[in-house]
Structure formats: structure tokens, C-alpha cells
């Protein structure tokens, strides 16, 4: 969709064969691997712990949701981001975190998908579109992002709404940035996904300078608190 399988923040080809240096998300959720990652974020941005965690989460949630929302929008194929099947690596250069999947990770598909006929163990066939969206929410949000949010909040003081706002904007940005090359990426797709995730109230799509839909957040990633403050596009904080 973007002309390459090498995107900052995602493992090349998305699948990780050599897991050396990678950490399963389960180790972040149980708190064991999280302090080191949060410390790296604080060092990267020279930020207070809560602001560093919010910025780390903004990057993480964007790259974690990207394969899911684009897979759904492009082909109704949803990679199931179960925490035990998702790997994270801290990078000194580029995005702070890179995300990949273990080869055993499964993908959910509709009965009409050619993959549904293969009998492969890594393919889960669902009944219909409604069940596909339900499974998308359960694997991405209920079992992965929400528990990780709670683990982060156990380390630093952050409102869950702030972090869920980044998830909502990540979904919208992921779809809209692919709109030029992906027929299934549309404002309607953003609405369908956010409704399924229960996150529609955290952003608003508004016309941009040329009339194109842009994301207006209703929560803040706290980038304005950095030593060199930054106001992101669509930030809910207004310059004085």
C-alpha cells in the first residue's frame, strides 16, 4: 500500500523469524519489560515520565494498529495481535519502538476469502463482517492495547482516556494516509472501525485546507510539555 514492506516502526515484512533482541508484549503487560522501555522514552525525548510514556504510546499504538486497520480495509483480513504473538524492539535510531509478529500469529478472514479454504492453522474463519469486527476489537483492544495501557498506568500517572485518544487517532491516520492507494480506505472505514472499537468520541474528522478529511483530536499526546514544545497537527491544545 505504501510501495514498500519496510516501514519505520514495523519489522520488514511484518514477521520476525529471528527473535533475538525482541520482547513479547506479554512481558510488557506483566510489567517486567516496561520500565526499561519507559526509561528509553524519557531519555529519547528528555521528557517527564508521564509525557514520555504518552509519546511512546502514541508511536506504539500507531504501528500496532496499522496492519490491523489496513488489513481490514484492504481485504477484510485482520492480523490478530494477541500479546504473545506480538514482538517489540527498542531502537536507538528512528522510531523508538519497532513492532513485528511471530510467524505463528493468525489472521482472521471471511468465508469468501481464498485463505478460508486452505485449512491453515494460522487462518481463522469467521461467520461474517460483524464477527470479524468483533474479533478485531477483542484481539487488538481488549486483550492487547487495554491491558498494556493499564500496565503503563501502573508505572506513571496517566489518564486512560489520554492513551485511548492516541489509539483512536492512530486508526484514523492509518486509514486516511492510505486513502490515495487503497480503495477501501475512506472516511466511512474510519467510522466503522472506531465504532467497533468504541473510540469514535475521541476524535473528529474535519475538513483540511483543501477540503480533505483531517483528524482533530479531543485528547493530547503531551508533546507540548517537551523542553522544545510541539503542537501536533490536530492537537486539542490551542496556541495562545
Backbone as numpy.savetxt, mean C-alpha at the origin, in Angstrom:
# Nx Ny Nz CAx CAy CAz Cx Cy Cz
2.48 -2.10 -16.74 1.66 -0.88 -16.74 2.51 0.38 -16.74
3.67 0.30 -16.09 4.56 1.46 -16.02 5.75 1.32 -16.96
5.73 0.29 -17.81 6.80 0.09 -18.78 8.01 -0.63 -18.23
7.94 -1.13 -17.00 9.07 -1.81 -16.39 8.57 -2.66 -15.23
9.34 -3.68 -14.85 8.99 -4.41 -13.63 9.93 -4.01 -12.49
10.66 -2.93 -12.70 11.57 -2.42 -11.66 11.06 -1.07 -11.17
10.31 -1.11 -10.11 9.77 0.11 -9.51 10.41 0.32 -8.16
10.81 1.55 -7.84 11.30 1.81 -6.49 10.25 1.39 -5.48
10.69 0.66 -4.47 9.75 0.24 -3.44 9.17 -1.15 -3.64
9.38 -1.76 -4.83 8.92 -3.12 -5.09 10.09 -3.96 -5.59
10.16 -5.21 -5.15 11.20 -6.11 -5.65 11.02 -6.31 -7.15
12.11 -6.42 -7.91 11.98 -6.67 -9.36 11.12 -7.91 -9.61
10.09 -7.73 -10.44 9.20 -8.85 -10.70 8.28 -9.19 -9.55
8.40 -8.47 -8.46 7.57 -8.58 -7.25 7.91 -9.78 -6.38
8.40 -10.88 -6.99 8.67 -12.11 -6.23 10.13 -12.15 -5.79
10.36 -12.57 -4.54 11.70 -12.67 -3.97 12.09 -14.14 -3.90
13.16 -14.51 -4.57 13.65 -15.89 -4.51 14.72 -16.07 -3.44
15.62 -15.11 -3.30 16.65 -15.15 -2.26 16.21 -14.24 -1.13
15.83 -14.82 0.00 15.27 -14.03 1.09 16.32 -13.46 2.04
17.58 -13.58 1.70 18.63 -13.00 2.55 18.45 -11.49 2.62
18.43 -10.97 3.84 18.28 -9.53 4.03 16.83 -9.06 4.03
15.89 -9.97 3.84 14.47 -9.63 3.84 13.83 -10.07 5.16
12.82 -9.33 5.58 12.11 -9.63 6.82 10.64 -9.87 6.53
10.06 -10.98 6.98 8.63 -11.17 6.79 7.83 -10.16 7.62
6.71 -9.75 7.12 5.90 -8.75 7.81 5.42 -9.26 9.17
5.33 -10.57 9.33 4.95 -11.10 10.63 5.90 -10.64 11.73
7.18 -10.45 11.40 8.15 -9.99 12.40 7.99 -8.50 12.71
7.35 -7.79 11.82 7.03 -6.39 12.12 5.77 -6.32 12.97
4.79 -7.13 12.64 3.54 -7.12 13.39 3.74 -7.56 14.82
4.62 -8.55 15.04 4.84 -8.99 16.43 5.78 -8.06 17.19
6.28 -7.02 16.50 7.08 -5.99 17.17 8.57 -6.27 17.17
8.98 -7.46 16.78 10.39 -7.83 16.87 11.26 -7.03 15.90
10.81 -6.86 14.67 11.63 -6.17 13.67 11.27 -4.72 13.46
10.27 -4.23 14.19 9.78 -2.87 13.95 10.68 -1.76 14.48
11.24 -1.86 15.70 12.06 -0.76 16.21 13.22 -0.38 15.30
13.88 -1.37 14.71 15.00 -1.08 13.81 14.54 -0.31 12.59
13.39 -0.68 12.05 12.86 0.01 10.87 12.43 1.43 11.21
11.81 1.62 12.36 11.40 2.96 12.78 12.62 3.84 13.06
13.67 3.25 13.62 14.90 4.02 13.86 15.53 4.45 12.54
15.50 3.57 11.55 16.04 3.93 10.23 15.24 5.07 9.62
13.93 5.06 9.82 13.09 6.14 9.30 13.40 7.47 9.99
13.59 7.43 11.31 13.91 8.65 12.04 15.25 9.23 11.57
16.21 8.34 11.29 17.51 8.79 10.80 17.39 9.34 9.38
16.62 8.66 8.53 16.47 9.08 7.14 15.93 10.51 7.05
14.88 10.79 7.82 14.21 12.08 7.68 14.58 13.08 8.78
15.48 12.67 9.70 15.85 13.55 10.82 14.58 14.07 11.49
13.69 13.14 11.79 12.35 13.50 12.26 12.08 12.95 13.65
11.10 13.53 14.31 10.62 12.98 15.57 10.02 11.59 15.31
10.04 10.73 16.32 9.60 9.34 16.10 8.21 9.21 15.47
7.26 10.01 15.92 5.91 9.86 15.38 5.83 10.30 13.92
6.56 11.38 13.59 6.56 11.86 12.20 7.29 10.88 11.30
8.41 10.33 11.78 9.15 9.35 10.99 8.30 8.12 10.72
7.56 7.68 11.73 6.69 6.51 11.56 5.59 6.79 10.54
5.03 7.98 10.58 3.96 8.34 9.64 4.48 8.38 8.21
5.69 8.90 8.02 6.28 8.96 6.67 6.69 7.58 6.18
7.23 6.78 7.08 7.54 5.39 6.73 6.27 4.67 6.28
5.20 4.87 7.02 3.93 4.22 6.69 3.38 4.70 5.36
3.54 5.97 5.07 3.06 6.50 3.79 3.73 5.78 2.63
5.04 5.57 2.72 5.76 4.85 1.67 5.37 3.38 1.64
5.34 2.76 2.81 5.02 1.34 2.89 3.64 1.05 2.34
2.65 1.83 2.76 1.27 1.54 2.36 1.08 1.75 0.86
1.81 2.70 0.27 1.68 2.91 -1.17 2.18 1.68 -1.93
3.38 1.22 -1.60 3.95 0.11 -2.36 3.26 -1.22 -2.03
2.74 -1.36 -0.80 2.03 -2.58 -0.46 0.70 -2.68 -1.20
0.02 -1.55 -1.34 -1.29 -1.59 -2.00 -1.18 -1.62 -3.52
-0.07 -1.15 -4.08 0.03 -0.99 -5.53 -0.23 -2.29 -6.30
0.43 -3.41 -5.98 0.15 -4.63 -6.75 -1.30 -5.10 -6.60
-1.89 -4.84 -5.45 -3.25 -5.30 -5.19 -4.26 -4.50 -6.00
-4.17 -3.17 -5.91 -5.19 -2.35 -6.58 -5.02 -2.40 -8.10
-3.78 -2.46 -8.57 -3.59 -2.53 -10.02 -3.92 -3.91 -10.56
-3.63 -4.95 -9.78 -4.03 -6.29 -10.20 -5.54 -6.40 -10.33
-6.24 -5.81 -9.36 -7.70 -5.83 -9.42 -8.21 -5.00 -10.60
-7.69 -3.79 -10.76 -8.18 -2.90 -11.81 -7.85 -3.42 -13.20
-6.68 -4.05 -13.37 -6.24 -4.47 -14.70 -6.88 -5.78 -15.13
-7.00 -6.74 -14.21 -7.36 -8.09 -14.64 -8.22 -8.84 -13.65
-8.68 -8.16 -12.59 -9.40 -8.83 -11.51 -8.59 -9.99 -10.97
-7.27 -9.78 -10.88 -6.36 -10.72 -10.23 -5.77 -10.02 -9.01
-6.03 -10.56 -7.84 -5.66 -9.88 -6.59 -4.58 -10.67 -5.86
-3.35 -10.18 -5.83 -2.33 -10.82 -4.98 -2.77 -10.74 -3.52
-2.70 -11.84 -2.82 -3.13 -11.87 -1.42 -1.92 -11.58 -0.53
-1.91 -10.39 0.05 -0.75 -9.94 0.81 -0.85 -10.38 2.27
-0.89 -11.69 2.46 -0.88 -12.23 3.82 0.48 -11.91 4.45
0.49 -11.48 5.72 1.75 -11.04 6.34 2.89 -12.05 6.24
2.59 -13.33 6.33 3.67 -14.33 6.26 4.24 -14.47 4.86
3.53 -13.96 3.86 3.98 -14.08 2.47 4.58 -12.79 1.92
4.60 -11.73 2.75 5.13 -10.44 2.32 6.47 -10.19 3.00
7.45 -9.76 2.22 8.80 -9.52 2.72 9.15 -8.04 2.59
9.93 -7.55 3.54 10.33 -6.14 3.57 11.84 -6.06 3.72
12.43 -5.11 2.99 13.86 -4.88 3.12 14.10 -3.39 3.27
14.92 -3.01 4.23 15.28 -1.61 4.41 16.40 -1.27 3.45
16.28 -0.14 2.77 17.27 0.28 1.78 17.90 1.60 2.19
19.21 1.68 2.06 19.90 2.92 2.39 19.62 4.01 1.36
19.45 3.59 0.12 19.19 4.54 -0.97 17.79 4.33 -1.51
17.25 5.35 -2.11 15.91 5.23 -2.68 14.86 5.18 -1.59
13.70 4.59 -1.87 12.67 4.45 -0.84 13.22 3.69 0.35
12.79 4.05 1.55 13.33 3.42 2.75 13.01 1.93 2.78
11.84 1.54 2.31 11.46 0.13 2.32 11.18 -0.36 0.91
11.57 -1.60 0.67 11.22 -2.31 -0.56 10.39 -3.52 -0.15
9.34 -3.79 -0.92 8.40 -4.85 -0.59 8.41 -5.91 -1.69
8.38 -7.16 -1.29 8.30 -8.27 -2.25 7.43 -9.37 -1.70
7.15 -10.36 -2.53 6.32 -11.49 -2.14 7.12 -12.78 -2.20
6.83 -13.67 -1.27 7.35 -15.02 -1.39 6.68 -15.72 -2.56
7.39 -16.66 -3.17 6.86 -17.33 -4.36 5.58 -18.11 -4.04
5.40 -18.48 -2.79 4.20 -19.24 -2.41 2.96 -18.36 -2.30
3.13 -17.03 -2.35 1.98 -16.13 -2.21 0.93 -16.46 -3.26
-0.34 -16.35 -2.86 -1.43 -16.72 -3.75 -2.06 -15.50 -4.40
-2.77 -15.76 -5.49 -3.52 -14.73 -6.18 -4.97 -15.20 -6.28
-5.90 -14.30 -6.02 -7.32 -14.61 -6.12 -7.84 -14.19 -7.48
-8.64 -15.05 -8.10 -9.15 -14.79 -9.45 -10.62 -15.17 -9.53
-11.28 -14.70 -10.57 -12.67 -15.05 -10.86 -12.75 -16.38 -11.62
-13.90 -17.03 -11.60 -14.04 -18.32 -12.31 -13.77 -18.21 -13.81
-13.98 -17.02 -14.39 -13.76 -16.84 -15.83 -12.30 -16.64 -16.20
-11.42 -16.49 -15.21 -10.00 -16.27 -15.48 -9.35 -17.58 -15.92
-8.51 -17.54 -16.96 -7.80 -18.77 -17.38 -7.02 -19.44 -16.25
-6.54 -18.64 -15.29 -5.81 -19.23 -14.16 -6.69 -20.13 -13.32
-8.00 -19.88 -13.35 -8.91 -20.67 -12.53 -8.95 -22.13 -12.97
-8.53 -22.42 -14.20 -8.58 -23.78 -14.73 -7.29 -24.56 -14.53
-6.28 -23.89 -13.97 -4.96 -24.53 -13.88 -4.83 -25.49 -12.70
-5.65 -25.31 -11.67 -5.53 -26.14 -10.48 -4.30 -25.87 -9.66
-3.66 -24.73 -9.89 -2.44 -24.38 -9.16 -2.74 -24.07 -7.70
-1.81 -24.47 -6.82 -2.01 -24.24 -5.39 -1.95 -22.76 -5.03
-1.27 -21.96 -5.87 -1.14 -20.54 -5.56 -2.25 -19.70 -6.20
-3.29 -20.34 -6.69 -4.43 -19.64 -7.28 -5.68 -19.98 -6.47
-6.34 -18.95 -5.99 -7.60 -19.14 -5.26 -8.74 -18.60 -6.12
-9.72 -19.43 -6.39 -10.85 -19.05 -7.23 -12.01 -18.63 -6.33
-12.54 -17.44 -6.57 -13.69 -16.94 -5.79 -14.95 -17.00 -6.65
-16.09 -16.82 -6.01 -17.37 -16.96 -6.71 -17.63 -15.83 -7.70
-17.40 -14.58 -7.24 -17.81 -13.43 -8.04 -17.03 -12.19 -7.63
-17.38 -11.05 -8.25 -16.68 -9.79 -7.96 -16.81 -9.39 -6.50
-17.97 -9.60 -5.91 -18.18 -9.21 -4.52 -17.25 -9.99 -3.59
-17.11 -11.30 -3.82 -16.22 -12.09 -2.97 -14.77 -11.71 -3.20
-14.43 -11.33 -4.44 -13.06 -10.91 -4.73 -12.71 -9.65 -3.94
-13.62 -8.70 -3.89 -13.38 -7.46 -3.13 -13.34 -7.74 -1.62
-14.18 -8.66 -1.17 -14.15 -9.02 0.25 -12.81 -9.64 0.62
-12.32 -10.53 -0.23 -11.02 -11.16 0.03 -9.89 -10.14 -0.05
-10.00 -9.20 -0.97 -9.02 -8.12 -1.07 -8.93 -7.37 0.25
-10.08 -7.02 0.80 -10.07 -6.30 2.08 -9.51 -7.16 3.20
-9.93 -8.40 3.27 -9.50 -9.25 4.37 -7.99 -9.46 4.37
-7.42 -9.74 3.19 -5.99 -10.04 3.14 -5.14 -8.78 3.26
-5.55 -7.71 2.58 -4.74 -6.49 2.59 -4.92 -5.68 3.87
-6.15 -5.45 4.26 -6.41 -4.53 5.36 -6.57 -5.25 6.70
-7.49 -6.20 6.77 -7.81 -6.81 8.06 -6.66 -7.63 8.63
-5.96 -8.38 7.79 -4.92 -9.27 8.30 -3.51 -8.72 8.14
-3.35 -7.64 7.38 -2.01 -7.12 7.10 -1.85 -5.68 7.61
-2.49 -4.73 6.94 -2.24 -3.33 7.26 -2.76 -2.93 8.65
-3.97 -3.36 9.00 -4.50 -2.99 10.32 -3.64 -3.52 11.46
-3.24 -4.79 11.47 -2.35 -5.26 12.54 -1.01 -4.54 12.56
-0.50 -4.17 11.38 0.77 -3.45 11.34 0.60 -2.03 11.88
-0.54 -1.43 11.60 -0.84 -0.12 12.18 -0.83 -0.19 13.70
-1.47 -1.20 14.24 -1.50 -1.33 15.70 -0.11 -1.58 16.27
0.73 -2.33 15.55 2.10 -2.54 16.01 2.88 -1.23 16.03
2.69 -0.41 15.00 3.35 0.90 14.96 2.87 1.78 16.10
1.58 1.77 16.35 1.02 2.59 17.42 1.46 2.11 18.80
1.89 0.86 18.87 2.46 0.36 20.12 3.86 0.90 20.38
4.49 1.45 19.33 5.85 1.98 19.44 5.88 3.50 19.54
4.96 4.16 18.83 4.92 5.62 18.81 3.47 6.09 18.94
3.30 7.34 19.34 1.95 7.87 19.50 1.47 8.43 18.16
0.55 7.71 17.56 -0.03 8.11 16.28 -1.49 7.70 16.25
-2.32 8.54 15.66 -3.73 8.23 15.51 -3.90 7.23 14.36
-4.72 6.23 14.56 -4.96 5.24 13.50 -5.54 5.89 12.26
-6.36 6.92 12.45 -6.98 7.61 11.30 -5.90 8.23 10.42
-4.85 8.77 11.04 -3.74 9.35 10.27 -3.12 8.30 9.35
-2.89 7.12 9.88 -2.25 6.06 9.10 -3.21 5.48 8.06
-4.47 5.33 8.40 -5.43 4.84 7.43 -5.65 5.86 6.30
-5.46 7.13 6.60 -5.54 8.14 5.56 -4.49 7.94 4.49
-3.31 7.48 4.89 -2.26 7.19 3.91 -2.62 5.97 3.07
-3.29 5.00 3.67 -3.74 3.84 2.89 -4.75 4.28 1.84
-5.69 5.11 2.26 -6.72 5.60 1.34 -6.11 6.36 0.18
-5.18 7.26 0.48 -4.56 8.04 -0.59 -3.67 7.15 -1.46
-3.05 6.12 -0.88 -2.22 5.20 -1.65 -3.05 4.47 -2.70
-4.23 4.02 -2.31 -5.12 3.34 -3.25 -5.48 4.28 -4.40
-5.87 5.50 -4.06 -6.29 6.46 -5.08 -5.13 6.83 -6.01
-3.97 7.15 -5.44 -2.82 7.51 -6.26 -2.40 6.35 -7.16
-2.40 5.14 -6.61 -1.99 3.99 -7.41 -2.85 3.81 -8.64
-4.16 3.95 -8.49 -5.07 3.80 -9.62 -4.93 4.96 -10.59
-4.94 6.18 -10.07 -4.93 7.36 -10.95 -3.63 7.48 -11.74
-2.51 7.09 -11.14 -1.23 7.18 -11.85 -1.13 6.17 -12.99
-1.95 5.14 -12.93 -1.95 4.14 -14.00 -3.04 4.41 -15.03
-3.81 5.47 -14.83 -4.98 5.70 -15.67 -4.63 5.85 -17.14
-3.46 6.41 -17.46 -3.10 6.62 -18.85 -2.81 5.34 -19.61
-2.41 4.29 -18.89 -2.01 3.05 -19.57 -2.91 1.87 -19.22
-3.88 2.08 -18.36 -4.70 0.98 -17.88 -6.17 1.36 -17.98
-6.91 0.75 -18.92 -8.32 1.09 -19.10 -9.15 0.93 -17.83
-8.79 -0.05 -16.99 -9.56 -0.28 -15.78 -9.29 0.70 -14.66
-8.30 1.57 -14.83 -7.96 2.55 -13.79 -8.79 3.80 -14.02
-9.70 4.08 -13.12 -10.61 5.19 -13.30 -11.07 5.70 -11.95
-11.75 6.83 -11.97 -12.33 7.38 -10.75 -13.30 6.35 -10.14
-14.05 5.67 -11.01 -14.99 4.66 -10.52 -14.26 3.52 -9.82
-13.10 3.14 -10.34 -12.31 2.09 -9.70 -11.84 2.52 -8.32
-11.41 3.77 -8.20 -11.00 4.29 -6.90 -12.15 4.18 -5.91
-13.33 4.61 -6.32 -14.49 4.56 -5.43 -14.85 3.15 -5.02
-14.82 2.22 -5.97 -15.15 0.83 -5.67 -14.18 0.24 -4.65
-12.89 0.48 -4.84 -11.88 -0.06 -3.94 -11.98 0.56 -2.55
-12.13 1.87 -2.49 -12.19 2.53 -1.18 -13.46 2.16 -0.43
-14.56 1.98 -1.15 -15.78 1.52 -0.49 -15.59 0.12 0.08
-14.93 -0.75 -0.69 -14.70 -2.11 -0.22 -13.81 -2.14 1.02
-12.87 -1.21 1.08 -11.95 -1.13 2.22 -12.51 -0.32 3.38
-13.62 0.37 3.15 -14.20 1.21 4.20 -13.40 2.47 4.47
-12.70 2.98 3.44 -11.79 4.12 3.63 -12.17 5.32 2.76
-13.36 5.30 2.19 -13.73 6.35 1.23 -13.79 7.74 1.85
-14.06 7.82 3.14 -14.24 9.13 3.77 -12.92 9.86 4.02
-11.78 9.19 3.82 -10.50 9.77 4.21 -9.84 10.59 3.11
-10.37 10.51 1.90 -9.88 11.36 0.82 -11.06 11.87 0.01
-10.76 12.82 -0.84 -11.75 13.30 -1.80 -11.05 13.49 -3.13
-11.69 13.12 -4.22 -11.14 13.37 -5.54 -11.69 14.70 -6.04
-10.78 15.62 -6.35 -11.17 16.97 -6.79 -10.50 17.27 -8.12
-11.05 18.18 -8.91 -10.43 18.52 -10.20 -9.07 19.20 -10.00
-8.08 18.78 -10.79 -6.77 19.40 -10.77 -6.72 20.60 -11.70
-5.53 21.16 -11.93 -5.38 22.36 -12.76 -5.95 22.21 -14.16
-5.86 21.00 -14.71 -6.38 20.77 -16.06 -7.69 19.99 -16.05
-8.30 19.90 -14.90 -9.56 19.19 -14.79 -9.43 17.73 -14.47
-8.18 17.21 -14.41 -7.97 15.80 -14.11 -8.25 15.54 -12.62
-8.71 14.35 -12.25 -8.96 14.07 -10.84 -7.67 14.02 -10.04
-7.66 14.68 -8.91 -6.52 14.67 -8.00 -6.98 14.32 -6.61
-6.05 13.88 -5.79 -6.37 13.41 -4.45 -6.26 14.54 -3.44
-7.32 14.76 -2.70 -7.31 15.70 -1.58 -7.44 14.89 -0.29
-6.37 14.88 0.49 -6.39 14.12 1.74 -7.17 14.85 2.83
-7.71 14.07 3.76 -8.36 14.63 4.93 -7.57 14.35 6.20
-6.42 13.70 6.03 -5.48 13.49 7.13 -4.10 13.89 6.63
-3.13 13.98 7.53 -1.80 14.48 7.16 -0.73 13.43 7.44
0.26 13.34 6.56 1.37 12.39 6.75 2.46 12.97 7.65
2.29 14.22 8.09 3.19 14.91 9.03 4.51 15.36 8.40
4.57 15.40 7.07 5.79 15.88 6.43 6.05 17.35 6.76
5.02 18.09 7.13 5.21 19.51 7.45 5.98 19.70 8.76
6.16 18.63 9.55 6.89 18.74 10.82 8.39 18.49 10.66
8.85 18.16 9.45 10.27 17.89 9.23 11.11 19.15 9.43
12.42 18.99 9.68 13.29 20.17 9.79 13.17 21.09 8.58
13.03 20.48 7.39 12.70 21.24 6.19 11.27 20.88 5.82
10.31 21.65 6.33 8.90 21.26 6.19 8.49 21.10 4.73
7.61 20.14 4.50 7.10 19.87 3.17 5.59 19.75 3.22
4.91 20.39 2.28 3.48 20.23 2.12 3.26 19.42 0.85
2.75 18.22 1.01 2.54 17.34 -0.14 1.37 17.82 -0.99
1.34 17.38 -2.22 0.18 17.66 -3.08 -1.04 17.03 -2.43
-2.11 17.77 -2.33 -3.33 17.26 -1.71 -3.32 17.26 -0.21
-2.33 17.91 0.41 -2.26 17.94 1.87 -3.44 18.69 2.46
-3.90 18.22 3.62 -5.01 18.91 4.27 -4.53 20.12 5.07
-3.20 20.24 5.25 -2.64 21.41 5.95 -2.47 22.53 4.93
-3.00 23.67 5.23 -2.92 24.82 4.31 -1.81 25.77 4.73
-0.99 26.24 3.77 0.04 27.21 4.14 -0.60 28.49 4.65
0.05 29.11 5.64 -0.52 30.34 6.21 -0.15 31.53 5.33
